[in-house]
Amino acid sequence: MMKAAMSSPVSQILKKIEYSADAAQPRLNQKELAYELEAVQDWRALSDLASAWRDIGWGNNVSYSRKVFIPLTHLCRDVCHYCTFAKAPRVVGPAFLTVEQALEIARAGAAAGCREALFTLGDRPEARYAAAREALQQLGHASTASYVAEVAQRVRAETGLLPHFNMGVLSAAEYQALRPHAPSFGIMLETASERLSERGGPHYGSPDKHPAVRLETMRLAGEAHIPITSGILIGIGETRRERLESLFALRDLHDRYGHLQEVIVQNFRAKAGTKMVNAPEPSMDELCWTTAAARLILGSAMSIQVPPNLFEGDLTDLIRAGINDWGGVSPITPDHVNPEAPWPHLERLSDVTARGGKVLVERLTVYPQYIDARDQWVDPGLHRDLLLHSDCGGLARTDGKWIAGSSTATDISGLQVQATIPNADSVSPQTIDIVNKCLSGDRLEEADLVHLFKVRGNDFAYVTQTANRLRQETNGDNITYVVNRNINYTNVCQYHCNFCAFSKGRVEESLREKPYIVELDEIRRRVREAWDRGATEVCLQGGIHPDYTGHTYLDICSAAKTECPDIHIHAFSPLEIMHGAQSLGRTVKAFLSDLKKAGLSTLPGTAAEILDDEVRRQICPDKLNTQEWLTVIRTAHELGLRTTATIMFGHVESYRHWAQHILKLIELQRNTRGLTEFVPLPFVHEEAPLFRRNRSHQGPTLREAVLMHTVGRLAFHGLIDNIQTSWVKMGEQGSQLCLQAGVNDLGGTLMNESISRAAGAAHGQELPPAAMAALAARLGRTAVQRTTLYGRVSIERQQAAQAALPLTPVKYVKAGRLVRGEGHQVLRSVAS
């Protein structure tokens, strides 16, 4: 942790603070220490520590939310002496915006790329004004809260914007009624000092501004499991001690409920027409001091925000003081609470953030940790919109229109991979430390990998180009591929994986394909045709047909090997292995031995999906669990059968699940050395049941997809030499990005591809050697045909691949009940 270079009592205070801090999520543990901060006059004496703690929690990212203000009503029963937002009925005209007026604002926001609709309104205007009660009655509502619910529902349904409610004090019943309409709420504490509500104080005559009332409202939000934004308003007559007490009051609430997603430190601005027009405004130094104190009290994990439009100094000072968020910024609407202070243009805000050594990132109205735990914190009816708007880290999707497997996968305009490693001075020390751990082979922690998946800006450039340098040192500049054929011998499956659009029930005829099987004669024909076209491998996988047994897999393997004795049989996922073993009453080891004798050479490490049972219960609840997958792969390695390793990502999981998956593979490889390559498989969402039921992301973003390959190269350094990209899922241009970020292999030419296409992938079924060579040439590299185990391919095989004739049409048989001939050598389907 950084030390402040100072003398005098300040340095002694900071030493005490550091000594009292927890290493993982530091914050002040003793109020007495915090109160000693009152004596620190210059905020710069606190900035090194505040910045260091911010970086622990938020890395190099500083966030904002792109929003529109919807001031549904300016009426308010309170009379805060500094406020110009609240107005009397004679001034505002109609008491409330109509639904159509609110929708007009929201539509303009959606067209400008906004994702948040900030509903701002006064506290319970119907409690004070007859005009409000009459207007609500005409609108068909008994309360402001009821009307807000209607408007928010219309805004979300018609524009996709996510509502955020700043409605002041609410009851438990109102929270429950409003929770289905907004994933987050806001209520500023402003101050915990009751003194400021006494006669002569800024909150005198404002019943909703009593600290006890507002703290109780926040407590009710915690009971209702609603993420909230709160904060303090400085310069309204409070002392420094009272500010610190307000911050502790917020911390105590968050410690109890965990629902405080961000704390705003906002400075009072004197406004004409208010009783406090002549009150002195706090200095920018005082605002920075309070911000640094908030970071030290609330800790590294809390989001701390200062509105950029209210700061009159150098905005990089706020970054030095410990903020990680600029709050909501609108390209469309003014700040209706502070209309005299326009928002900074987003380009300027990005430039300022970069000048402060950080990267501007867009977030949603609800923070990532609550999206990750959405079953607990967000109403189920809002999950679809959250997942559509967010990436797997819980921030906004901002990589253009790229979607895995889609024709839009050619759109890579939202991401660039630099050709050189940036200067280390522009990269966060934490990123450099983690990359160095990878390079030296040190043991990685979950938090290390999560950090790498979050990187952007110069940190992104640093990790991708370090991975690419490592690729060059390990593999040279050749881009390898295998000429192979995929044979998916049935799409009938008795399992019900929620991500899979390939598998069908025996008589299901929905989605893209009808249920089918491929008979042994057709398997033999396809193997022979693949060999004639230069293939060195056939990859055999399929659904778990209820009539298939271990004999089926042995028959398939024997048929392929008999037809072409020199073909490499790369076949059967761990799920098929377990099913085959159990159907014959054999152990996994015995069944694998049988398959090896029948000609099996290697196994695809598919069916891994995410090696975390929390995720597997959501996406494949009846499939083999994490330990079972690892056991099959480990057993194969013990028998000399090498395997690949995959991860299927971008659906319901988060970065911590990616990290856990990779750590399990690292441990496996350390013990067996049997993994030949790591193959990231971005989730293709279009036809997947999870997505159709509004329960998944639409795959990873392009940044995330590239980073999965990059992190694989770094994390598996010295353990797995080959990182492969799936051209079917990434597209050719996306694959090029990956090849510039640590990838050395393009996988197979495939000849036939069924699984990704069933899920909605639009790319071709074959990428022949000439296309592989052209893709590599665009990067100034050479495409080289390889074997499954990364060996050399004979000239005869290469020439056959280059001269391949067009494929003949494949044959399928409509699935029904299977019958088996004598000696288990004939599979055919008869009507059910």
C-alpha positions in Angstrom: 0.0 0.0 0.0 1.3 3.5 -0.8 2.8 5.6 1.9 2.3 9.3 2.1 5.5 11.2 2.1 5.0 13.7 4.8 6.3 14.7 8.2 4.3 16.2 11.2 1.3 14.7 12.9 -0.4 14.0 9.5 2.1 11.2 8.7 1.5 9.7 12.1 -2.3 9.7 11.5 -1.9 8.0 8.2 0.4 5.4 9.6 -2.3 4.5 12.1 -4.9 4.4 9.3 -2.8 2.1 7.2 -2.1 -0.1 10.2 -5.8 -0.4 10.9 -6.7 -1.3 7.3 -7.7 -4.7 6.0 -5.5 -5.8 3.2 -8.2 -7.0 0.8 -10.8 -4.2 1.2 -9.2 -1.5 3.3 -11.1 1.1 5.2 -10.8 2.8 8.6 -11.7 0.4 11.4 -11.8 2.9 14.2 -14.0 6.1 14.2 -11.4 7.7 16.5 -8.8 7.5 13.7 -11.3 9.0 11.2 -12.0 12.0 13.5 -8.3 12.7 13.5 -8.7 13.6 9.9 -10.4 16.8 10.8 -7.0 18.3 11.6 -5.6 17.5 8.1 -6.0 20.8 6.3 -4.7 19.8 2.9 -6.5 17.0 1.1 -3.4 16.3 -0.9 -2.0 14.8 2.3 -4.7 12.1 2.0 -4.7 11.6 -1.7 -2.0 8.9 -2.1 -3.8 6.7 0.3 -7.3 7.4 -1.0 -6.1 6.8 -4.6 -4.4 3.5 -3.6 -7.5 2.2 -1.9 -9.7 3.2 -4.8 -7.4 1.3 -7.2 -7.7 -1.8 -5.0 -11.5 -1.8 -5.4 -11.9 -0.3 -8.9 -8.6 -0.7 -10.8 -8.0 1.8 -13.6 -11.7 2.3 -14.5 -13.8 5.4 -13.7 -17.4 4.9 -14.6 -20.4 7.0 -15.5 -24.0 6.3 -16.5 -25.4 7.7 -19.7 -28.9 9.0 -18.7 -31.8 11.2 -19.3 -33.5 13.3 -16.6 -37.3 12.8 -16.4 -38.5 15.5 -13.9 -41.9 14.0 -13.5 -43.0 16.8 -11.1 -41.4 19.8 -9.6 -43.8 19.9 -6.7 -42.5 19.0 -3.3 -43.8 19.2 0.3 -40.4 20.2 1.6 -38.9 23.7 1.5 -35.1 23.2 1.5 -33.5 26.7 1.6 -31.0 26.0 -1.1 -33.3 24.3 -3.7 -34.6 25.7 -7.0 -35.9 22.3 -8.3 -39.0 22.4 -6.1 -41.6 25.0 -7.3 -45.1 26.0 -6.3 -48.1 25.0 -8.4 -48.6 28.5 -9.8 -45.1 28.4 -11.3 -45.0 24.9 -12.7 -48.3 24.8 -14.5 -49.5 21.2 -14.9 -48.5 19.3 -11.8 -47.0 16.3 -13.6 -45.5 15.4 -16.9 -47.9 13.3 -19.0 -46.9 9.8 -20.0 -46.3 10.9 -23.5 -44.1 13.8 -22.4 -42.0 11.4 -20.4 -41.8 9.0 -23.3 -40.7 11.8 -25.6 -37.7 12.5 -23.3 -36.9 8.8 -23.0 -37.1 8.2 -26.7 -34.6 11.0 -27.3 -32.3 9.5 -24.7 -32.5 6.0 -26.2 -31.7 7.5 -29.7 -28.6 9.1 -28.1 -27.4 5.8 -26.6 -28.7 6.4 -23.1 -29.5 3.5 -20.9 -30.8 5.1 -17.7 -34.0 7.1 -17.2 -33.5 9.1 -14.0 -36.9 9.9 -12.5 -36.5 13.0 -10.3 -39.3 14.5 -8.3 -40.1 16.1 -5.0 -41.2 14.3 -1.9 -44.9 13.4 -1.7 -46.4 16.6 -3.3 -49.9 15.3 -2.8 -49.4 15.7 1.0 -49.1 19.5 0.6 -50.8 20.6 -2.6 -54.4 20.1 -3.7 -53.2 20.7 -7.3 -51.1 17.5 -7.0 -54.0 15.5 -5.6 -56.3 16.7 -8.3 -53.8 16.0 -11.0 -53.2 12.5 -9.7 -56.9 11.8 -9.6 -57.3 12.9 -13.2 -54.5 10.5 -14.1 -56.2 7.7 -12.3 -53.8 7.4 -9.4 -54.0 7.8 -5.7 -50.4 8.7 -5.1 -47.3 9.9 -6.8 -45.6 6.5 -6.3 -48.4 4.8 -8.2 -48.1 7.2 -11.2 -44.3 6.8 -11.2 -44.8 3.1 -11.6 -47.1 3.5 -14.6 -44.7 5.9 -16.4 -41.6 3.8 -15.6 -43.3 0.7 -17.0 -44.1 2.5 -20.2 -40.7 4.0 -20.5 -38.9 0.7 -20.0 -41.3 -1.2 -22.3 -41.2 1.3 -25.2 -37.5 2.5 -25.0 -35.6 -0.1 -23.1 -34.2 2.5 -20.7 -33.7 1.3 -17.1 -35.5 3.5 -14.6 -33.8 4.9 -11.5 -36.1 6.5 -8.9 -35.1 9.6 -6.9 -38.3 10.0 -5.0 -37.2 10.8 -1.5 -38.9 9.2 1.5 -40.8 6.0 0.8 -42.7 3.5 2.9 -42.0 -0.3 2.9 -45.2 -0.8 0.9 -44.2 1.7 -1.7 -40.8 0.1 -2.1 -42.4 -3.3 -2.7 -44.8 -1.7 -5.2 -42.1 0.1 -7.1 -39.4 -2.6 -7.0 -40.6 -4.3 -10.2 -40.2 -1.1 -12.1 -36.6 0.0 -11.3 -33.5 -1.9 -10.5 -32.1 0.9 -8.3 -33.3 3.9 -6.2 -31.7 7.0 -4.9 -32.2 9.0 -1.7 -29.6 11.5 -0.5 -28.9 11.5 3.2 -27.4 15.0 2.8 -26.5 15.1 6.5 -26.9 13.1 9.7 -27.0 16.4 11.7 -30.4 17.1 13.3 -29.1 20.5 14.0 -29.6 21.5 10.4 -33.3 20.8 10.7 -33.8 23.3 13.5 -35.0 26.9 13.0 -32.6 28.8 10.9 -31.1 25.6 9.4 -31.3 24.7 5.7 -33.8 21.9 6.4 -36.1 23.8 8.7 -39.7 23.2 7.5 -38.7 20.1 5.5 -40.1 17.0 7.3 -38.6 14.6 4.9 -35.1 15.9 5.4 -34.8 14.9 9.1 -31.9 12.5 9.2 -33.8 9.9 11.2 -36.6 9.9 8.6 -34.1 9.4 5.7 -32.1 6.8 7.5 -35.2 4.9 8.2 -36.2 5.0 4.5 -32.7 3.7 3.6 -33.2 0.9 6.2 -36.5 -0.1 4.6 -34.7 -0.2 1.2 -32.2 -2.6 2.7 -35.0 -4.8 4.1 -36.5 -4.9 0.6 -33.2 -5.8 -1.0 -33.1 -2.7 -3.2 -29.7 -1.3 -4.3 -29.7 2.4 -3.5 -27.6 5.5 -4.1 -27.1 8.0 -1.3 -24.7 10.7 -0.3 -23.9 13.8 1.5 -24.3 17.5 0.6 -21.5 19.6 1.9 -21.3 23.3 2.6 -24.9 23.8 4.0 -23.7 24.8 7.4 -22.4 21.4 8.7 -19.0 21.0 10.4 -16.3 18.6 9.3 -17.1 16.3 12.2 -20.8 16.2 11.2 -19.7 15.2 7.6 -17.7 12.4 9.0 -20.6 11.3 11.2 -22.9 11.3 8.1 -20.4 9.1 6.3 -20.3 6.7 9.3 -24.1 6.6 9.4 -24.1 5.5 5.7 -21.4 2.9 6.4 -23.3 1.4 9.3 -26.4 1.0 7.1 -24.4 -0.7 4.4 -22.6 -3.0 6.9 -26.0 -4.2 8.0 -27.7 -4.6 4.6 -25.1 -4.4 1.8 -27.4 -2.4 -0.3 -25.6 1.0 -0.7 -24.2 0.8 -4.2 -22.6 4.3 -4.3 -22.1 7.4 -2.1 -22.2 10.8 -3.7 -20.2 13.7 -2.3 -22.0 16.8 -3.6 -21.1 20.4 -3.0 -23.7 23.1 -2.2 -24.2 25.7 -5.0 -25.8 29.0 -4.0 -28.7 29.8 -6.2 -30.7 32.9 -6.9 -34.2 33.0 -5.5 -33.3 30.9 -2.5 -32.8 31.8 1.2 -29.2 30.6 0.9 -28.3 32.7 -2.1 -25.6 34.5 -0.2 -24.3 31.5 1.7 -20.6 30.7 1.0 -20.0 27.7 -1.2 -17.5 25.1 -0.1 -14.1 25.4 -1.8 -13.0 22.8 -4.3 -10.2 21.9 -1.8 -12.8 21.2 0.8 -14.8 19.0 -1.6 -11.6 17.0 -2.4 -10.9 16.7 1.4 -14.4 15.3 2.0 -14.0 12.9 -1.0 -10.7 11.5 0.3 -12.2 11.2 3.8 -15.2 9.3 2.3 -12.9 6.9 0.6 -10.9 6.2 3.7 -14.1 5.7 5.8 -16.2 3.8 3.3 -13.3 1.8 2.0 -12.0 0.5 -1.3 -15.1 -1.5 -2.3 -17.6 1.4 -2.1 -18.3 3.5 -5.2 -17.7 7.1 -4.5 -19.0 9.7 -6.9 -18.7 13.5 -7.3 -20.8 15.2 -10.0 -18.4 16.6 -12.5 -20.6 19.5 -13.5 -20.5 21.0 -10.0 -16.7 21.0 -9.8 -15.0 24.2 -10.8 -11.4 23.1 -10.6 -9.3 20.5 -12.4 -11.4 17.4 -12.5 -8.3 15.2 -12.2 -8.1 16.4 -8.6 -11.2 14.4 -7.9 -9.5 11.3 -9.3 -6.5 12.0 -7.1 -8.9 12.3 -4.1 -10.3 8.8 -4.7 -13.4 8.9 -6.8 -14.2 6.0 -9.1 -17.4 7.4 -10.7 -18.7 10.5 -12.3 -22.4 9.7 -11.8 -25.1 10.1 -14.4 -24.2 12.3 -17.4 -26.8 13.2 -20.0 -26.2 14.1 -23.6 -29.8 15.2 -23.9 -31.2 16.8 -20.7 -29.9 19.3 -18.3 -29.2 18.7 -14.6 -32.6 19.9 -13.4 -31.4 20.1 -9.8 -28.5 22.3 -10.8 -29.6 23.8 -14.2 -26.9 26.4 -14.1 -24.2 23.8 -14.3 -24.1 22.0 -17.7 -22.8 18.5 -18.0 -19.3 18.1 -19.4 -19.3 16.7 -22.9 -18.6 13.0 -22.8 -15.5 13.3 -25.0 -14.1 15.9 -22.6 -14.9 13.7 -19.7 -13.1 10.8 -21.4 -10.1 13.0 -22.0 -10.0 14.3 -18.4 -10.3 10.7 -17.1 -7.4 9.7 -19.3 -5.4 12.7 -18.1 -6.0 11.4 -14.6 -4.5 8.1 -15.6 -7.8 6.2 -15.8 -10.2 4.9 -18.4 -13.8 6.1 -18.7 -16.2 3.2 -18.7 -20.0 3.2 -19.0 -22.1 1.5 -16.4 -25.8 0.9 -15.9 -28.0 2.5 -13.2 -27.4 -0.6 -11.0 -23.8 -1.6 -10.2 -22.1 -4.8 -11.3 -22.2 -6.6 -8.0 -26.0 -6.4 -7.8 -26.4 -7.6 -11.4 -24.2 -10.5 -10.6 -26.4 -11.3 -7.6 -29.6 -10.3 -9.4 -31.8 -13.1 -8.0 -31.3 -11.4 -4.6 -31.3 -7.8 -5.5 -33.4 -7.2 -8.6 -36.9 -8.1 -9.4 -37.0 -11.0 -12.0 -39.1 -8.9 -14.4 -36.1 -6.6 -14.8 -33.5 -9.3 -15.5 -34.0 -9.4 -19.2 -33.2 -5.7 -19.7 -30.2 -5.8 -17.3 -28.7 -8.8 -19.2 -29.4 -7.2 -22.6 -27.6 -3.9 -21.6 -24.7 -5.4 -19.6 -21.6 -7.3 -20.3 -20.5 -10.3 -18.1 -18.7 -7.9 -15.7 -21.9 -6.0 -15.1 -20.9 -2.8 -17.0 -22.6 -1.5 -20.2 -22.1 -3.3 -23.5 -20.1 -0.8 -25.5 -18.3 -2.9 -28.2 -20.5 -1.8 -31.1 -22.8 -4.4 -32.7 -20.5 -7.4 -32.5 -22.3 -10.6 -31.4 -20.7 -14.0 -31.3 -21.7 -16.3 -34.2 -23.9 -13.6 -35.8 -23.4 -11.9 -39.1 -22.7 -8.9 -37.0 -19.5 -10.6 -35.9 -17.9 -8.8 -38.8 -18.4 -5.6 -36.9 -15.2 -5.1 -34.9 -15.2 -1.3 -35.1 -15.8 -1.1 -31.3 -12.4 -2.6 -30.4 -8.8 -2.2 -31.5 -5.8 -4.3 -30.5 -2.7 -2.2 -30.5 0.5 -3.5 -32.2 2.9 -2.3 -29.4 3.0 -2.6 -25.7 2.3 0.8 -24.0 4.7 2.4 -21.7 4.5 0.9 -18.2 3.9 4.3 -16.7 0.5 4.4 -18.3 -0.5 1.0 -17.0 -1.8 0.3 -13.5 0.8 -1.3 -11.2 -1.7 -4.0 -10.2 -2.1 -5.1 -13.9 1.7 -5.2 -14.3 2.1 -7.2 -11.1 -0.5 -9.8 -12.1 1.0 -10.2 -15.6 4.5 -10.7 -14.0 3.0 -13.5 -11.9 1.8 -15.2 -15.0 5.2 -14.8 -16.7 7.0 -16.2 -13.7 4.6 -19.1 -13.2 3.6 -17.9 -9.7 0.3 -19.3 -8.3 -2.6 -17.1 -9.4 -5.6 -16.1 -7.3 -9.2 -15.7 -8.4 -8.9 -11.9 -7.9 -5.9 -11.8 -10.2 -7.8 -13.2 -13.1 -10.9 -11.2 -12.4 -8.8 -8.1 -12.6 -7.4 -9.1 -16.0 -10.9 -9.6 -17.3 -11.8 -6.1 -16.3 -8.9 -4.3 -18.1 -9.5 -1.5 -20.6 -7.6 1.2 -22.3 -3.8 1.0 -21.8 -4.2 -1.9 -19.4 -6.0 -3.8 -22.2 -3.3 -3.0 -24.6 -0.7 -4.1 -22.1 -2.2 -7.5 -21.5 -3.1 -8.3 -25.1 0.3 -7.3 -26.4 2.2 -9.1 -23.6 0.2 -12.2 -24.5 1.0 -11.7 -28.1 4.7 -11.4 -27.4 4.4 -14.6 -25.3 2.7 -16.3 -28.2 5.5 -15.4 -30.6 8.1 -16.6 -28.1 6.2 -19.9 -27.6 4.9 -20.7 -31.0 6.6 -18.4 -33.5 4.6 -16.6 -36.2 3.0 -19.7 -37.7 -0.8 -19.9 -37.4 -1.7 -23.5 -37.2 -4.9 -25.4 -38.2 -6.1 -28.9 -38.6 -8.0 -30.3 -41.7 -10.8 -32.2 -40.1 -14.5 -33.0 -40.4 -17.1 -32.6 -37.7 -19.6 -35.5 -37.6 -22.4 -34.9 -35.2 -24.0 -38.3 -35.4 -27.3 -37.3 -33.7 -29.0 -34.2 -32.4 -31.4 -36.2 -30.2 -30.5 -35.7 -26.5 -32.1 -36.8 -23.2 -30.5 -33.9 -21.4 -32.0 -30.4 -21.2 -29.1 -27.9 -21.3 -30.6 -24.5 -21.2 -27.9 -23.0 -23.5 -28.2 -25.6 -26.3 -30.2 -25.2 -29.4 -28.6 -28.2 -31.1 -30.2 -31.0 -29.2 -33.7 -32.1 -29.8 -36.2 -34.4 -28.2 -36.9 -37.6 -30.2 -39.9 -36.1 -32.0 -39.3 -32.4 -31.5 -39.5 -30.4 -34.7 -39.0 -26.8 -33.4 -36.1 -24.5 -34.0 -33.7 -24.9 -36.9 -33.5 -28.7 -37.4 -35.5 -31.8 -37.0 -34.4 -34.7 -34.9 -32.0 -37.0 -36.8 -29.4 -39.7 -36.5 -26.5 -40.5 -38.8 -26.3 -44.3 -39.6 -22.9 -46.1 -39.6 -22.8 -46.4 -43.3 -23.1 -42.6 -43.6 -20.4 -42.1 -40.9 -18.1 -44.4 -42.9 -18.8 -42.4 -46.1 -18.1 -39.1 -44.4 -14.9 -40.3 -42.9 -13.7 -41.6 -46.3 -14.7 -38.4 -48.0 -12.9 -36.4 -45.3 -9.7 -38.5 -45.8 -9.9 -38.0 -49.6 -10.1 -34.2 -49.0 -6.9 -34.2 -47.0 -8.3 -34.5 -43.5 -6.1 -36.0 -40.8 -8.9 -35.9 -38.1 -12.5 -36.6 -37.7 -14.3 -35.1 -34.7 -17.2 -37.2 -33.6 -19.7 -35.8 -31.1 -23.5 -35.8 -30.6 -26.4 -35.7 -28.3 -27.1 -38.3 -25.7 -29.7 -40.3 -27.5 -31.8 -42.4 -25.0 -31.2 -45.5 -27.1 -27.4 -45.1 -27.3 -25.2 -47.2 -25.1 -21.5 -47.6 -24.7 -21.7 -50.1 -27.6 -22.9 -47.3 -29.9 -19.8 -45.2 -29.2 -17.6 -48.3 -29.7 -19.4 -49.1 -33.0 -18.9 -45.5 -34.2 -15.3 -45.5 -33.3 -14.6 -48.9 -34.9 -16.5 -47.9 -38.1 -14.4 -44.8 -38.6 -11.1 -46.5 -37.8 -11.9 -49.5 -40.1 -12.8 -47.2 -43.0 -9.6 -45.1 -42.7 -7.0 -46.7 -40.4 -4.7 -43.6 -40.5 -7.4 -41.1 -39.5 -7.1 -39.6 -36.1 -10.3 -40.1 -34.1 -11.0 -37.1 -31.9 -14.3 -38.0 -30.2 -16.8 -38.1 -27.4 -17.1 -35.4 -24.7 -16.8 -36.3 -21.0 -20.7 -36.5 -20.9 -20.7 -39.1 -23.7 -18.0 -41.0 -21.9 -19.9 -41.1 -18.6 -23.1 -42.1 -20.4 -21.4 -44.9 -22.3 -19.7 -46.2 -19.2 -22.8 -46.2 -17.1 -24.9 -47.8 -19.8 -22.6 -50.8 -19.8 -21.9 -50.9 -16.1 -18.3 -50.1 -16.7 -16.0 -47.7 -14.9 -14.9 -44.6 -16.8 -11.4 -45.9 -16.9 -12.4 -49.3 -18.3 -14.7 -47.8 -20.9 -12.0 -45.3 -22.0 -9.7 -48.3 -22.4 -12.2 -50.0 -24.6 -12.6 -46.9 -26.8 -8.8 -46.6 -27.1 -8.6 -50.1 -28.3 -11.4 -49.4 -30.8 -9.4 -46.5 -32.3 -10.0 -43.4 -30.1 -7.0 -41.2 -30.2 -8.0 -38.0 -28.2 -11.0 -36.4 -26.6 -12.5 -33.0 -27.1 -12.7 -31.2 -23.7 -16.3 -30.0 -24.4 -19.2 -30.3 -22.0 -17.1 -28.2 -19.7 -19.2 -25.1 -20.2 -18.3 -23.3 -16.9 -16.6 -25.5 -14.3 -18.7 -24.1 -11.4 -21.7 -25.9 -10.1 -23.4 -22.7 -9.1 -23.6 -21.8 -12.9 -24.2 -25.4 -14.0 -27.3 -25.6 -11.9 -28.7 -22.8 -14.1 -27.5 -23.8 -17.5 -27.2 -27.6 -17.4 -28.8 -28.9 -14.2 -29.0 -32.6 -15.2 -25.6 -32.8 -16.8 -22.4 -34.0 -15.2 -21.1 -31.8 -12.5 -17.7 -30.0 -12.3 -15.9 -32.8 -10.4 -17.3 -35.5 -12.8 -16.0 -33.6 -15.8 -12.6 -33.2 -14.2 -12.5 -36.9 -13.3 -13.2 -38.1 -16.9 -10.5 -35.8 -18.3 -8.0 -36.8 -15.6 -8.7 -40.4 -16.2 -8.2 -40.0 -20.0 -4.9 -38.4 -19.3 -3.8 -41.3 -17.1 -4.5 -43.6 -20.0 -2.5 -41.6 -22.4 -5.5 -40.0 -24.1 -4.8 -36.3 -24.4 -7.7 -33.8 -24.5 -8.5 -30.2 -25.3 -10.0 -27.9 -22.7 -12.9 -25.5 -23.5 -14.9 -22.8 -21.8 -18.3 -21.7 -23.0 -18.8 -18.2 -21.7 -21.1 -15.2 -22.0 -24.5 -16.5 -20.8 -25.4 -16.2 -17.0 -22.0 -16.2 -15.4 -19.6 -13.5 -14.3 -15.8 -13.0 -14.3 -15.3 -14.8 -11.0 -16.7 -17.9 -12.6 -14.4 -17.6 -15.5 -11.5 -17.2 -13.1 -12.6 -20.3 -11.1 -12.8 -22.3 -14.4 -9.3 -21.4 -15.4 -7.9 -22.1 -12.0 -9.4 -25.6 -12.1 -7.8 -26.2 -15.5 -4.4 -24.9 -14.3 -4.5 -27.4 -11.3 -5.5 -30.2 -13.6 -2.7 -29.5 -16.1 -0.1 -29.2 -13.4 -1.0 -32.7 -12.3 -1.5 -34.5 -15.7 0.1 -32.4 -18.5 -2.6 -33.9 -20.8 -4.3 -30.7 -22.2 -3.2 -29.9 -25.7 -5.0 -26.6 -26.1 -7.4 -24.1 -24.5 -10.4 -23.3 -26.7 -12.7 -20.4 -25.6 -16.2 -20.8 -27.0 -18.3 -17.6 -26.9 -22.0 -18.3 -26.2 -24.1 -18.0 -29.3 -27.4 -16.7 -28.0 -29.9 -16.3 -30.8 -31.7 -19.7 -30.6 -30.6 -20.7 -27.1 -33.4 -21.5 -24.7 -31.8 -19.4 -22.0 -31.9 -16.3 -24.1 -35.4 -17.0 -25.4 -36.5 -17.1 -21.8 -34.9 -13.8 -21.0 -32.3 -15.4 -18.7 -29.0 -14.8 -20.3 -26.7 -12.2 -21.9 -26.5 -12.1 -25.6 -23.0 -13.6 -25.5 -19.8 -11.9 -24.4 -18.8 -8.6 -25.8 -15.9 -8.5 -28.3 -13.6 -7.1 -25.6 -14.5 -10.0 -23.3 -14.1 -12.6 -26.1 -10.7 -11.3 -27.0 -9.6 -11.1 -23.4 -10.6 -14.7 -22.7 -8.0 -15.8 -25.3 -5.5 -13.3 -23.9 -5.9 -14.3 -20.3 -5.7 -18.0 -21.4 -2.3 -17.3 -23.0 -1.1 -15.6 -19.8 -2.6 -17.9 -17.2 -1.6 -21.1 -18.9 2.0 -19.9 -19.7 4.3 -22.9 -19.3 1.4 -25.3 -19.0 -0.6 -25.1 -22.2 1.2 -23.9 -25.3 -1.7 -23.6 -27.7 -4.5 -21.2 -27.5 -7.2 -21.7 -30.2 -9.9 -19.4 -31.5 -13.2 -20.6 -32.9 -13.7 -18.9 -36.3 -17.3 -20.2 -36.3 -18.1 -18.1 -33.2 -15.6 -15.2 -33.5 -16.0 -14.7 -37.3 -12.9 -14.2 -39.4 -12.3 -10.6 -38.3 -12.9 -11.4 -34.6 -10.5 -14.3 -35.0 -7.9 -11.9 -36.5 -8.1 -9.8 -33.3 -7.6 -12.9 -31.2 -4.6 -13.9 -33.3 -3.1 -10.5 -32.5 -3.8 -11.0 -28.8 -2.1 -14.3 -27.9 -3.8 -16.9 -30.1 -1.7 -19.2 -32.3 -4.3 -21.7 -33.7 -7.4 -21.5 -35.8 -8.8 -24.9 -35.0 -10.3 -27.1 -37.7 -11.5 -26.5 -41.2 -14.6 -28.5 -40.0 -16.2 -29.3 -43.4 -19.5 -29.6 -41.6 -20.6 -27.5 -38.6 -24.0 -28.1 -36.8 -23.9 -27.1 -33.2 -23.1 -23.4 -33.5 -25.4 -23.0 -36.6 -28.3 -24.5 -34.6 -27.7 -21.9 -32.0 -27.9 -19.1 -34.6 -24.4 -18.8 -35.9 -24.3 -17.4 -39.4 -20.7 -18.3 -40.5 -19.9 -20.9 -43.1 -19.6 -24.6 -42.4 -16.0 -24.8 -43.7 -12.9 -22.6 -43.7 -10.6 -24.4 -46.2 -6.8 -24.2 -46.2 -6.8 -21.4 -48.8 -9.0 -19.3 -46.6 -6.8 -20.1 -43.6 -3.7 -19.0 -45.6 -5.4 -15.7 -46.7 -6.4 -14.9 -43.1 -2.9 -15.5 -41.8 -1.4 -13.5 -44.7 -3.5 -10.4 -43.7 -1.6 -10.5 -40.4 1.8 -11.0 -42.1 2.0 -14.6 -40.8 1.9 -18.1 -42.3 -0.8 -20.7 -42.0 0.5 -24.2 -41.4 -1.5 -27.4 -41.5 -1.0 -29.5 -38.3 -2.1 -32.8 -36.9 -4.4 -33.0 -33.9 -1.4 -33.2 -31.6 0.4 -30.3 -33.3 2.7 -32.5 -35.3 3.8 -32.1 -38.9 1.5 -33.2 -41.8 2.8 -35.1 -44.8 3.1 -33.4 -48.1 0.6 -35.9 -49.5 -2.1 -34.8 -46.9 -1.4 -31.2 -47.6 -1.7 -31.6 -51.3 -5.0 -33.5 -50.9 -6.3 -30.7 -48.7 -5.4 -28.1 -51.2 -7.0 -30.0 -54.1 -10.2 -31.0 -52.3 -13.3 -31.5 -54.3 -16.6 -30.0 -53.2 -18.4 -31.9 -50.5 -21.3 -34.1 -51.5 -24.6 -33.7 -49.6 -24.8 -35.3 -46.2 -27.5 -37.8 -45.3 -29.6 -37.8 -42.2 -32.2 -40.2 -41.0 -35.2 -39.0 -39.1 -34.8 -40.0 -35.5 -37.0 -42.7 -34.1 -36.4 -45.8 -32.1 -33.0 -47.4 -32.8 -32.5 -51.0 -33.6 -29.1 -52.8 -33.6 -27.9 -55.5 -35.8 -25.8 -58.5 -34.9 -22.5 -57.7 -33.4 -23.6 -54.1 -32.7 -22.3 -53.0 -36.1 -25.6 -51.6 -37.6 -27.5 -48.6 -36.3 -30.7 -47.7 -38.0 -33.8 -45.8 -37.1 -37.4 -47.0 -37.3 -40.6 -45.1 -36.7 -41.4 -44.5 -33.0 
